[in-house]
Amino acid sequence: ILRDVAAALGDKAKVIKIDMDKNETLANALRIKGNPTFIIYKNGEMKWRQSGDQDANTLISLVEQYV
């Protein structure tokens, strides 16, 4: 799903996937409890956050609201 989102958004946004097991410090700092957790940042500020499965079209629409 993230590959589809990244392809659809192109250069408009950067899509990053973080392995919580390999990056526990970051996961704790971001207070991530559920997997998956999707977070949208703009200019270093968190704009949207939700845990649980999301489909590609929903994520694309959400990101496009902030770019």
All heavy atoms as TSV, in Angstrom:
chain	resi	resn	atom	element	x	y	z
A	1	ILE	N	N	0.828	-1.187	0.000
A	1	ILE	CA	C	0.000	0.000	0.000
A	1	ILE	C	C	0.874	1.252	0.000
A	1	ILE	O	O	0.601	2.198	-0.732
A	1	ILE	CB	C	-0.965	-0.006	1.209
A	1	ILE	CG1	C	-2.026	-1.088	1.007
A	1	ILE	CG2	C	-1.611	1.353	1.401
A	1	ILE	CD1	C	-2.951	-1.278	2.185
A	2	LEU	N	N	1.941	1.255	0.815
A	2	LEU	CA	C	2.802	2.445	0.878
A	2	LEU	C	C	3.501	2.703	-0.446
A	2	LEU	O	O	3.700	3.857	-0.822
A	2	LEU	CB	C	3.818	2.306	2.006
A	2	LEU	CG	C	3.235	2.358	3.415
A	2	LEU	CD1	C	4.338	2.226	4.453
A	2	LEU	CD2	C	2.448	3.630	3.642
A	3	ARG	N	N	3.848	1.647	-1.166
A	3	ARG	CA	C	4.467	1.839	-2.488
A	3	ARG	C	C	3.487	2.513	-3.437
A	3	ARG	O	O	3.863	3.390	-4.216
A	3	ARG	CB	C	4.924	0.500	-3.062
A	3	ARG	CG	C	6.171	-0.032	-2.412
A	3	ARG	CD	C	6.699	-1.259	-3.154
A	3	ARG	NE	N	7.797	-1.823	-2.424
A	3	ARG	CZ	C	7.767	-2.995	-1.805
A	3	ARG	NH1	N	6.682	-3.736	-1.836
A	3	ARG	NH2	N	8.818	-3.435	-1.146
A	4	ASP	N	N	2.224	2.097	-3.388
A	4	ASP	CA	C	1.192	2.711	-4.229
A	4	ASP	C	C	1.004	4.185	-3.875
A	4	ASP	O	O	0.870	5.031	-4.756
A	4	ASP	CB	C	-0.143	1.970	-4.079
A	4	ASP	CG	C	-0.096	0.550	-4.615
A	4	ASP	OD1	O	0.807	0.242	-5.425
A	4	ASP	OD2	O	-0.963	-0.251	-4.209
A	5	VAL	N	N	0.985	4.477	-2.573
A	5	VAL	CA	C	0.839	5.859	-2.118
A	5	VAL	C	C	2.029	6.694	-2.594
A	5	VAL	O	O	1.851	7.780	-3.141
A	5	VAL	CB	C	0.691	5.927	-0.579
A	5	VAL	CG1	C	0.722	7.366	-0.087
A	5	VAL	CG2	C	-0.585	5.229	-0.128
A	6	ALA	N	N	3.224	6.183	-2.411
A	6	ALA	CA	C	4.434	6.903	-2.826
A	6	ALA	C	C	4.434	7.144	-4.337
A	6	ALA	O	O	4.764	8.242	-4.799
A	6	ALA	CB	C	5.681	6.130	-2.407
A	7	ALA	N	N	4.036	6.140	-5.107
A	7	ALA	CA	C	4.004	6.284	-6.567
A	7	ALA	C	C	2.975	7.328	-6.989
A	7	ALA	O	O	3.239	8.146	-7.876
A	7	ALA	CB	C	3.697	4.939	-7.208
A	8	ALA	N	N	1.818	7.324	-6.352
A	8	ALA	CA	C	0.756	8.262	-6.708
A	8	ALA	C	C	1.135	9.698	-6.350
A	8	ALA	O	O	0.786	10.638	-7.069
A	8	ALA	CB	C	-0.545	7.878	-6.020
A	9	LEU	N	N	1.846	9.877	-5.258
A	9	LEU	CA	C	2.195	11.223	-4.802
A	9	LEU	C	C	3.439	11.773	-5.481
A	9	LEU	O	O	3.633	12.985	-5.528
A	9	LEU	CB	C	2.380	11.225	-3.285
A	9	LEU	CG	C	1.115	10.942	-2.488
A	9	LEU	CD1	C	1.441	10.741	-1.021
A	9	LEU	CD2	C	0.098	12.054	-2.674
A	10	GLY	N	N	4.297	10.896	-5.974
A	10	GLY	CA	C	5.508	11.341	-6.663
A	10	GLY	C	C	6.360	12.234	-5.780
A	10	GLY	O	O	6.666	11.891	-4.643
A	11	ASP	N	N	6.717	13.412	-6.302
A	11	ASP	CA	C	7.572	14.353	-5.575
A	11	ASP	C	C	6.801	15.254	-4.615
A	11	ASP	O	O	7.399	16.077	-3.928
A	11	ASP	CB	C	8.346	15.230	-6.561
A	11	ASP	CG	C	9.379	14.439	-7.350
A	11	ASP	OD1	O	9.810	13.382	-6.847
A	11	ASP	OD2	O	9.740	14.873	-8.456
A	12	LYS	N	N	5.488	15.115	-4.549
A	12	LYS	CA	C	4.680	15.973	-3.677
A	12	LYS	C	C	4.922	15.682	-2.199
A	12	LYS	O	O	4.757	16.562	-1.364
A	12	LYS	CB	C	3.193	15.774	-3.953
A	12	LYS	CG	C	2.718	16.292	-5.277
A	12	LYS	CD	C	1.206	16.206	-5.304
A	12	LYS	CE	C	0.722	15.677	-6.616
A	12	LYS	NZ	N	-0.722	15.444	-6.611
A	13	ALA	N	N	5.262	14.424	-1.884
A	13	ALA	CA	C	5.443	14.032	-0.482
A	13	ALA	C	C	6.428	12.880	-0.402
A	13	ALA	O	O	6.607	12.127	-1.347
A	13	ALA	CB	C	4.113	13.614	0.130
A	14	LYS	N	N	7.054	12.748	0.746
A	14	LYS	CA	C	7.976	11.647	0.994
A	14	LYS	C	C	7.259	10.631	1.882
A	14	LYS	O	O	6.701	10.982	2.920
A	14	LYS	CB	C	9.223	12.160	1.708
A	14	LYS	CG	C	10.294	11.090	1.861
A	14	LYS	CD	C	11.498	11.621	2.590
A	14	LYS	CE	C	12.235	12.611	1.723
A	14	LYS	NZ	N	13.529	13.011	2.301
A	15	VAL	N	N	7.255	9.371	1.450
A	15	VAL	CA	C	6.625	8.297	2.208
A	15	VAL	C	C	7.734	7.470	2.837
A	15	VAL	O	O	8.632	6.997	2.146
A	15	VAL	CB	C	5.742	7.412	1.294
A	15	VAL	CG1	C	5.153	6.248	2.065
A	15	VAL	CG2	C	4.643	8.244	0.646
A	16	ILE	N	N	7.670	7.320	4.154
A	16	ILE	CA	C	8.714	6.602	4.888
A	16	ILE	C	C	8.071	5.485	5.694
A	16	ILE	O	O	7.078	5.698	6.380
A	16	ILE	CB	C	9.457	7.557	5.841
A	16	ILE	CG1	C	10.113	8.677	5.050
A	16	ILE	CG2	C	10.482	6.792	6.669
A	16	ILE	CD1	C	10.660	9.782	5.921
A	17	LYS	N	N	8.677	4.316	5.619
A	17	LYS	CA	C	8.230	3.175	6.415
A	17	LYS	C	C	9.305	2.895	7.458
A	17	LYS	O	O	10.486	2.789	7.135
A	17	LYS	CB	C	8.042	1.956	5.515
A	17	LYS	CG	C	7.592	0.722	6.245
A	17	LYS	CD	C	7.406	-0.443	5.263
A	17	LYS	CE	C	7.025	-1.699	5.982
A	17	LYS	NZ	N	6.840	-2.814	5.046
A	18	ILE	N	N	8.880	2.777	8.711
A	18	ILE	CA	C	9.827	2.545	9.803
A	18	ILE	C	C	9.522	1.201	10.455
A	18	ILE	O	O	8.381	0.943	10.835
A	18	ILE	CB	C	9.737	3.670	10.855
A	18	ILE	CG1	C	10.118	5.008	10.208
A	18	ILE	CG2	C	10.618	3.369	12.058
A	18	ILE	CD1	C	9.828	6.201	11.073
A	19	ASP	N	N	10.536	0.370	10.594
A	19	ASP	CA	C	10.404	-0.916	11.279
A	19	ASP	C	C	10.474	-0.658	12.784
A	19	ASP	O	O	11.519	-0.288	13.307
A	19	ASP	CB	C	11.523	-1.853	10.831
A	19	ASP	CG	C	11.398	-3.258	11.402
A	19	ASP	OD1	O	10.839	-3.406	12.523
A	19	ASP	OD2	O	11.854	-4.197	10.737
A	20	MET	N	N	9.353	-0.837	13.465
A	20	MET	CA	C	9.288	-0.537	14.900
A	20	MET	C	C	10.223	-1.416	15.716
A	20	MET	O	O	10.747	-0.979	16.737
A	20	MET	CB	C	7.856	-0.710	15.410
A	20	MET	CG	C	6.913	0.363	14.929
A	20	MET	SD	S	5.184	0.134	15.408
A	20	MET	CE	C	5.277	-0.390	17.091
A	21	ASP	N	N	10.435	-2.651	15.293
A	21	ASP	CA	C	11.313	-3.544	16.038
A	21	ASP	C	C	12.770	-3.110	15.958
A	21	ASP	O	O	13.526	-3.266	16.907
A	21	ASP	CB	C	11.168	-4.982	15.520
A	21	ASP	CG	C	9.781	-5.549	15.778
A	21	ASP	OD1	O	9.163	-5.177	16.802
A	21	ASP	OD2	O	9.303	-6.352	14.953
A	22	LYS	N	N	13.165	-2.549	14.824
A	22	LYS	CA	C	14.542	-2.114	14.644
A	22	LYS	C	C	14.762	-0.679	15.104
A	22	LYS	O	O	15.898	-0.229	15.221
A	22	LYS	CB	C	14.947	-2.240	13.175
A	22	LYS	CG	C	15.008	-3.669	12.698
A	22	LYS	CD	C	15.421	-3.751	11.253
A	22	LYS	CE	C	15.439	-5.191	10.779
A	22	LYS	NZ	N	15.744	-5.273	9.352
A	23	ASN	N	N	13.679	0.060	15.350
A	23	ASN	CA	C	13.770	1.470	15.737
A	23	ASN	C	C	12.893	1.748	16.959
A	23	ASN	O	O	12.048	2.640	16.946
A	23	ASN	CB	C	13.328	2.356	14.569
A	23	ASN	CG	C	14.238	2.232	13.383
A	23	ASN	OD1	O	15.345	2.725	13.403
A	23	ASN	ND2	N	13.770	1.555	12.351
A	24	GLU	N	N	13.122	0.979	18.009
A	24	GLU	CA	C	12.298	1.102	19.218
A	24	GLU	C	C	12.368	2.499	19.825
A	24	GLU	O	O	11.363	3.023	20.309
A	24	GLU	CB	C	12.719	0.067	20.261
A	24	GLU	CG	C	12.149	-1.301	20.002
A	24	GLU	CD	C	12.442	-2.252	21.150
A	24	GLU	OE1	O	12.151	-1.892	22.301
A	24	GLU	OE2	O	12.964	-3.345	20.868
A	25	THR	N	N	13.542	3.117	19.804
A	25	THR	CA	C	13.700	4.441	20.387
A	25	THR	C	C	12.804	5.451	19.659
A	25	THR	O	O	12.108	6.245	20.294
A	25	THR	CB	C	15.170	4.897	20.328
A	25	THR	OG1	O	15.968	3.928	21.009
A	25	THR	CG2	C	15.357	6.247	20.977
A	26	LEU	N	N	12.800	5.399	18.341
A	26	LEU	CA	C	11.961	6.300	17.560
A	26	LEU	C	C	10.479	6.002	17.789
A	26	LEU	O	O	9.676	6.920	17.971
A	26	LEU	CB	C	12.297	6.186	16.075
A	26	LEU	CG	C	11.474	7.067	15.126
A	26	LEU	CD1	C	11.594	8.542	15.503
A	26	LEU	CD2	C	11.910	6.832	13.695
A	27	ALA	N	N	10.114	4.727	17.794
A	27	ALA	CA	C	8.722	4.344	18.037
A	27	ALA	C	C	8.245	4.846	19.398
A	27	ALA	O	O	7.130	5.360	19.527
A	27	ALA	CB	C	8.561	2.831	17.933
A	28	ASN	N	N	9.089	4.738	20.396
A	28	ASN	CA	C	8.737	5.235	21.731
A	28	ASN	C	C	8.628	6.759	21.747
A	28	ASN	O	O	7.729	7.313	22.365
A	28	ASN	CB	C	9.748	4.766	22.774
A	28	ASN	CG	C	9.636	3.284	23.050
A	28	ASN	OD1	O	8.577	2.684	22.875
A	28	ASN	ND2	N	10.728	2.678	23.461
A	29	ALA	N	N	9.548	7.427	21.066
A	29	ALA	CA	C	9.527	8.886	21.019
A	29	ALA	C	C	8.254	9.399	20.342
A	29	ALA	O	O	7.704	10.424	20.733
A	29	ALA	CB	C	10.758	9.412	20.293
A	30	LEU	N	N	7.787	8.657	19.335
A	30	LEU	CA	C	6.564	9.039	18.628
A	30	LEU	C	C	5.313	8.473	19.295
A	30	LEU	O	O	4.205	8.676	18.804
A	30	LEU	CB	C	6.631	8.567	17.173
A	30	LEU	CG	C	7.700	9.221	16.315
A	30	LEU	CD1	C	7.795	8.537	14.961
A	30	LEU	CD2	C	7.437	10.701	16.159
A	31	ARG	N	N	5.508	7.752	20.395
A	31	ARG	CA	C	4.413	7.130	21.158
A	31	ARG	C	C	3.550	6.232	20.282
A	31	ARG	O	O	2.326	6.279	20.338
A	31	ARG	CB	C	3.573	8.195	21.838
A	31	ARG	CG	C	4.342	8.977	22.869
A	31	ARG	CD	C	3.439	9.952	23.582
A	31	ARG	NE	N	4.215	10.733	24.528
A	31	ARG	CZ	C	4.330	12.052	24.481
A	31	ARG	NH1	N	3.711	12.746	23.562
A	31	ARG	NH2	N	5.059	12.683	25.371
A	32	ILE	N	N	4.201	5.430	19.469
A	32	ILE	CA	C	3.491	4.502	18.591
A	32	ILE	C	C	3.204	3.228	19.368
A	32	ILE	O	O	4.112	2.567	19.845
A	32	ILE	CB	C	4.320	4.202	17.324
A	32	ILE	CG1	C	4.479	5.481	16.513
A	32	ILE	CG2	C	3.667	3.103	16.511
A	32	ILE	CD1	C	5.375	5.365	15.319
A	33	LYS	N	N	1.942	2.923	19.501
A	33	LYS	CA	C	1.504	1.726	20.228
A	33	LYS	C	C	0.963	0.666	19.269
A	33	LYS	O	O	1.160	-0.507	19.466
A	33	LYS	CB	C	0.422	2.077	21.256
A	33	LYS	CG	C	0.823	3.156	22.233
A	33	LYS	CD	C	1.909	2.693	23.163
A	33	LYS	CE	C	2.215	3.797	24.177
A	33	LYS	NZ	N	3.576	3.828	24.589
A	34	GLY	N	N	0.234	1.100	18.248
A	34	GLY	CA	C	-0.377	0.171	17.301
A	34	GLY	C	C	0.398	0.104	16.010
A	34	GLY	O	O	1.096	1.031	15.631
A	35	ASN	N	N	0.271	-1.011	15.355
A	35	ASN	CA	C	0.959	-1.214	14.087
A	35	ASN	C	C	-0.069	-1.665	13.061
A	35	ASN	O	O	-0.741	-2.662	13.305
A	35	ASN	CB	C	2.061	-2.261	14.259
A	35	ASN	CG	C	3.009	-2.316	13.099
A	35	ASN	OD1	O	3.006	-1.459	12.245
A	35	ASN	ND2	N	3.826	-3.352	13.074
A	36	PRO	N	N	-0.287	-0.970	11.971
A	36	PRO	CA	C	0.448	0.208	11.511
A	36	PRO	C	C	-0.086	1.497	12.125
A	36	PRO	O	O	-1.244	1.573	12.516
A	36	PRO	CB	C	0.199	0.211	10.018
A	36	PRO	CG	C	-1.168	-0.386	9.872
A	36	PRO	CD	C	-1.259	-1.435	10.970
A	37	THR	N	N	0.785	2.480	12.190
A	37	THR	CA	C	0.407	3.837	12.564
A	37	THR	C	C	0.860	4.746	11.436
A	37	THR	O	O	2.010	4.692	11.020
A	37	THR	CB	C	1.062	4.266	13.889
A	37	THR	OG1	O	0.574	3.424	14.929
A	37	THR	CG2	C	0.735	5.708	14.232
A	38	PHE	N	N	-0.056	5.558	10.956
A	38	PHE	CA	C	0.242	6.494	9.874
A	38	PHE	C	C	0.271	7.901	10.460
A	38	PHE	O	O	-0.613	8.282	11.214
A	38	PHE	CB	C	-0.831	6.411	8.783
A	38	PHE	CG	C	-0.929	5.051	8.164
A	38	PHE	CD1	C	-1.884	4.152	8.598
A	38	PHE	CD2	C	-0.053	4.664	7.168
A	38	PHE	CE1	C	-1.974	2.885	8.048
A	38	PHE	CE2	C	-0.130	3.403	6.612
A	38	PHE	CZ	C	-1.090	2.511	7.049
A	39	ILE	N	N	1.316	8.650	10.104
A	39	ILE	CA	C	1.471	10.018	10.602
A	39	ILE	C	C	1.810	10.916	9.417
A	39	ILE	O	O	2.665	10.573	8.605
A	39	ILE	CB	C	2.591	10.113	11.660
A	39	ILE	CG1	C	2.349	9.127	12.803
A	39	ILE	CG2	C	2.700	11.538	12.194
A	39	ILE	CD1	C	3.506	9.028	13.797
A	40	ILE	N	N	1.144	12.060	9.341
A	40	ILE	CA	C	1.450	13.042	8.308
A	40	ILE	C	C	2.077	14.256	8.988
A	40	ILE	O	O	1.504	14.812	9.924
A	40	ILE	CB	C	0.177	13.464	7.543
A	40	ILE	CG1	C	-0.418	12.259	6.804
A	40	ILE	CG2	C	0.503	14.599	6.561
A	40	ILE	CD1	C	-1.757	12.550	6.150
A	41	TYR	N	N	3.265	14.627	8.500
A	41	TYR	CA	C	3.957	15.821	8.979
A	41	TYR	C	C	4.033	16.836	7.850
A	41	TYR	O	O	4.189	16.469	6.683
A	41	TYR	CB	C	5.398	15.492	9.384
A	41	TYR	CG	C	5.524	14.808	10.718
A	41	TYR	CD1	C	5.554	13.430	10.817
A	41	TYR	CD2	C	5.652	15.554	11.887
A	41	TYR	CE1	C	5.684	12.793	12.044
A	41	TYR	CE2	C	5.786	14.932	13.115
A	41	TYR	CZ	C	5.804	13.559	13.181
A	41	TYR	OH	O	5.931	12.952	14.397
A	42	LYS	N	N	3.930	18.097	8.211
A	42	LYS	CA	C	4.176	19.178	7.256
A	42	LYS	C	C	5.017	20.216	7.970
A	42	LYS	O	O	4.643	20.688	9.048
A	42	LYS	CB	C	2.871	19.800	6.765
A	42	LYS	CG	C	3.119	20.880	5.720
A	42	LYS	CD	C	1.842	21.377	5.114
A	42	LYS	CE	C	2.171	22.399	4.034
A	42	LYS	NZ	N	0.965	22.819	3.337
A	43	ASN	N	N	6.158	20.536	7.380
A	43	ASN	CA	C	7.098	21.504	7.967
A	43	ASN	C	C	7.457	21.133	9.401
A	43	ASN	O	O	7.546	21.989	10.274
A	43	ASN	CB	C	6.531	22.926	7.905
A	43	ASN	CG	C	6.286	23.384	6.494
A	43	ASN	OD1	O	7.041	23.046	5.590
A	43	ASN	ND2	N	5.220	24.118	6.283
A	44	GLY	N	N	7.646	19.837	9.658
A	44	GLY	CA	C	8.068	19.367	10.964
A	44	GLY	C	C	6.964	19.287	12.003
A	44	GLY	O	O	7.220	18.924	13.148
A	45	GLU	N	N	5.740	19.612	11.630
A	45	GLU	CA	C	4.611	19.598	12.567
A	45	GLU	C	C	3.647	18.461	12.205
A	45	GLU	O	O	3.271	18.306	11.036
A	45	GLU	CB	C	3.871	20.934	12.500
A	45	GLU	CG	C	2.708	21.030	13.452
A	45	GLU	CD	C	1.973	22.362	13.334
A	45	GLU	OE1	O	2.552	23.328	12.802
A	45	GLU	OE2	O	0.819	22.407	13.761
A	46	MET	N	N	3.263	17.665	13.209
A	46	MET	CA	C	2.320	16.584	12.974
A	46	MET	C	C	0.954	17.164	12.644
A	46	MET	O	O	0.423	17.983	13.377
A	46	MET	CB	C	2.203	15.678	14.203
A	46	MET	CG	C	1.337	14.469	13.948
A	46	MET	SD	S	1.045	13.446	15.410
A	46	MET	CE	C	2.673	13.154	16.013
A	47	LYS	N	N	0.400	16.752	11.516
A	47	LYS	CA	C	-0.892	17.250	11.062
A	47	LYS	C	C	-2.007	16.220	11.214
A	47	LYS	O	O	-3.169	16.573	11.372
A	47	LYS	CB	C	-0.820	17.684	9.591
A	47	LYS	CG	C	0.119	18.819	9.335
A	47	LYS	CD	C	-0.401	20.072	9.993
A	47	LYS	CE	C	0.432	21.279	9.629
A	47	LYS	NZ	N	-0.106	22.499	10.209
A	48	TRP	N	N	-1.662	14.937	11.128
A	48	TRP	CA	C	-2.660	13.875	11.175
A	48	TRP	C	C	-1.988	12.597	11.646
A	48	TRP	O	O	-0.831	12.354	11.340
A	48	TRP	CB	C	-3.265	13.673	9.785
A	48	TRP	CG	C	-4.288	12.599	9.691
A	48	TRP	CD1	C	-5.625	12.717	9.930
A	48	TRP	CD2	C	-4.081	11.239	9.297
A	48	TRP	NE1	N	-6.256	11.511	9.718
A	48	TRP	CE2	C	-5.319	10.579	9.332
A	48	TRP	CE3	C	-2.954	10.505	8.928
A	48	TRP	CZ2	C	-5.473	9.241	9.011
A	48	TRP	CZ3	C	-3.104	9.161	8.614
A	48	TRP	CH2	C	-4.353	8.557	8.647
A	49	ARG	N	N	-2.744	11.791	12.382
A	49	ARG	CA	C	-2.190	10.536	12.901
A	49	ARG	C	C	-3.336	9.571	13.146
A	49	ARG	O	O	-4.383	9.949	13.663
A	49	ARG	CB	C	-1.468	10.822	14.213
A	49	ARG	CG	C	-0.976	9.601	14.930
A	49	ARG	CD	C	-0.466	10.017	16.311
A	49	ARG	NE	N	-0.001	8.850	17.006
A	49	ARG	CZ	C	1.241	8.651	17.407
A	49	ARG	NH1	N	2.145	9.572	17.236
A	49	ARG	NH2	N	1.579	7.550	18.023
A	50	GLN	N	N	-3.118	8.306	12.760
A	50	GLN	CA	C	-4.126	7.284	13.016
A	50	GLN	C	C	-3.471	5.911	12.970
A	50	GLN	O	O	-2.613	5.651	12.140
A	50	GLN	CB	C	-5.245	7.362	11.990
A	50	GLN	CG	C	-6.388	6.422	12.301
A	50	GLN	CD	C	-7.612	6.710	11.457
A	50	GLN	OE1	O	-7.781	7.802	10.945
A	50	GLN	NE2	N	-8.457	5.721	11.313
A	51	SER	N	N	-3.905	5.051	13.879
A	51	SER	CA	C	-3.451	3.664	13.879
A	51	SER	C	C	-4.511	2.803	13.214
A	51	SER	O	O	-5.691	3.134	13.230
A	51	SER	CB	C	-3.228	3.175	15.307
A	51	SER	OG	O	-2.167	3.874	15.902
A	52	GLY	N	N	-4.059	1.709	12.651
A	52	GLY	CA	C	-4.984	0.776	12.000
A	52	GLY	C	C	-4.816	0.800	10.499
A	52	GLY	O	O	-4.197	1.695	9.929
A	53	ASP	N	N	-5.357	-0.210	9.864
A	53	ASP	CA	C	-5.227	-0.347	8.412
A	53	ASP	C	C	-5.954	0.779	7.682
A	53	ASP	O	O	-7.037	1.205	8.087
A	53	ASP	CB	C	-5.793	-1.690	7.944
A	53	ASP	CG	C	-4.963	-2.866	8.422
A	53	ASP	OD1	O	-3.748	-2.687	8.634
A	53	ASP	OD2	O	-5.523	-3.961	8.572
A	54	GLN	N	N	-5.333	1.250	6.614
A	54	GLN	CA	C	-5.905	2.263	5.725
A	54	GLN	C	C	-5.666	1.799	4.297
A	54	GLN	O	O	-4.644	1.196	3.999
A	54	GLN	CB	C	-5.209	3.617	5.929
A	54	GLN	CG	C	-5.274	4.167	7.323
A	54	GLN	CD	C	-6.654	4.667	7.672
A	54	GLN	OE1	O	-7.369	5.193	6.839
A	54	GLN	NE2	N	-7.043	4.495	8.928
A	55	ASP	N	N	-6.590	2.098	3.410
A	55	ASP	CA	C	-6.360	1.749	2.008
A	55	ASP	C	C	-5.581	2.870	1.329
A	55	ASP	O	O	-5.514	4.002	1.826
A	55	ASP	CB	C	-7.673	1.455	1.277
A	55	ASP	CG	C	-8.572	2.662	1.188
A	55	ASP	OD1	O	-8.329	3.497	0.296
A	55	ASP	OD2	O	-9.515	2.772	2.007
A	56	ALA	N	N	-4.983	2.552	0.196
A	56	ALA	CA	C	-4.112	3.501	-0.499
A	56	ALA	C	C	-4.845	4.780	-0.879
A	56	ALA	O	O	-4.320	5.878	-0.696
A	56	ALA	CB	C	-3.504	2.840	-1.737
A	57	ASN	N	N	-6.063	4.671	-1.398
A	57	ASN	CA	C	-6.794	5.863	-1.838
A	57	ASN	C	C	-7.087	6.805	-0.685
A	57	ASN	O	O	-7.017	8.027	-0.840
A	57	ASN	CB	C	-8.094	5.469	-2.548
A	57	ASN	CG	C	-7.828	4.845	-3.901
A	57	ASN	OD1	O	-6.837	5.150	-4.547
A	57	ASN	ND2	N	-8.705	3.961	-4.327
A	58	THR	N	N	-7.415	6.259	0.481
A	58	THR	CA	C	-7.664	7.092	1.656
A	58	THR	C	C	-6.399	7.840	2.049
A	58	THR	O	O	-6.432	9.047	2.310
A	58	THR	CB	C	-8.168	6.232	2.848
A	58	THR	OG1	O	-9.383	5.602	2.462
A	58	THR	CG2	C	-8.372	7.061	4.075
A	59	LEU	N	N	-5.270	7.136	2.086
A	59	LEU	CA	C	-4.006	7.781	2.455
A	59	LEU	C	C	-3.603	8.844	1.449
A	59	LEU	O	O	-3.144	9.923	1.827
A	59	LEU	CB	C	-2.901	6.729	2.603
A	59	LEU	CG	C	-3.053	5.783	3.798
A	59	LEU	CD1	C	-2.021	4.670	3.720
A	59	LEU	CD2	C	-2.937	6.539	5.097
A	60	ILE	N	N	-3.782	8.567	0.174
A	60	ILE	CA	C	-3.442	9.543	-0.870
A	60	ILE	C	C	-4.285	10.810	-0.689
A	60	ILE	O	O	-3.766	11.915	-0.717
A	60	ILE	CB	C	-3.645	8.935	-2.275
A	60	ILE	CG1	C	-2.598	7.837	-2.513
A	60	ILE	CG2	C	-3.558	10.010	-3.347
A	60	ILE	CD1	C	-2.908	6.930	-3.684
A	61	SER	N	N	-5.574	10.632	-0.474
A	61	SER	CA	C	-6.464	11.787	-0.275
A	61	SER	C	C	-6.071	12.595	0.961
A	61	SER	O	O	-6.072	13.833	0.916
A	61	SER	CB	C	-7.909	11.323	-0.118
A	61	SER	OG	O	-8.369	10.726	-1.305
A	62	LEU	N	N	-5.724	11.908	2.022
A	62	LEU	CA	C	-5.317	12.607	3.249
A	62	LEU	C	C	-4.057	13.410	3.045
A	62	LEU	O	O	-3.975	14.578	3.434
A	62	LEU	CB	C	-5.115	11.595	4.383
A	62	LEU	CG	C	-6.390	11.049	5.000
A	62	LEU	CD1	C	-6.089	9.797	5.818
A	62	LEU	CD2	C	-7.037	12.108	5.871
A	63	VAL	N	N	-3.062	12.807	2.432
A	63	VAL	CA	C	-1.792	13.511	2.200
A	63	VAL	C	C	-2.005	14.708	1.283
A	63	VAL	O	O	-1.460	15.793	1.519
A	63	VAL	CB	C	-0.712	12.559	1.647
A	63	VAL	CG1	C	0.532	13.336	1.229
A	63	VAL	CG2	C	-0.359	11.495	2.660
A	64	GLU	N	N	-2.822	14.545	0.257
A	64	GLU	CA	C	-3.050	15.637	-0.691
A	64	GLU	C	C	-3.718	16.848	-0.029
A	64	GLU	O	O	-3.588	17.963	-0.512
A	64	GLU	CB	C	-3.858	15.141	-1.894
A	64	GLU	CG	C	-3.008	14.288	-2.809
A	64	GLU	CD	C	-3.746	13.766	-4.024
A	64	GLU	OE1	O	-4.995	13.658	-3.967
A	64	GLU	OE2	O	-3.070	13.438	-5.012
A	65	GLN	N	N	-4.411	16.636	1.088
A	65	GLN	CA	C	-4.995	17.764	1.811
A	65	GLN	C	C	-3.918	18.663	2.426
A	65	GLN	O	O	-4.171	19.838	2.688
A	65	GLN	CB	C	-5.884	17.254	2.950
A	65	GLN	CG	C	-7.140	16.570	2.499
A	65	GLN	CD	C	-7.928	16.033	3.697
A	65	GLN	OE1	O	-7.880	16.587	4.780
A	65	GLN	NE2	N	-8.632	14.939	3.477
A	66	TYR	N	N	-2.731	18.108	2.665
A	66	TYR	CA	C	-1.676	18.841	3.368
A	66	TYR	C	C	-0.524	19.303	2.480
A	66	TYR	O	O	0.323	20.045	2.937
A	66	TYR	CB	C	-1.125	17.980	4.519
A	66	TYR	CG	C	-2.182	17.711	5.580
A	66	TYR	CD1	C	-2.836	16.495	5.610
A	66	TYR	CD2	C	-2.531	18.689	6.499
A	66	TYR	CE1	C	-3.818	16.251	6.572
A	66	TYR	CE2	C	-3.518	18.458	7.441
A	66	TYR	CZ	C	-4.144	17.235	7.480
A	66	TYR	OH	O	-5.112	16.994	8.408
A	67	VAL	N	N	-0.484	18.856	1.224
A	67	VAL	CA	C	0.629	19.271	0.361
A	67	VAL	C	C	0.270	20.508	-0.438
A	67	VAL	O	O	-0.838	20.904	-0.545
A	67	VAL	CB	C	1.085	18.147	-0.605
A	67	VAL	CG1	C	1.721	17.039	0.179
A	67	VAL	CG2	C	-0.029	17.649	-1.483
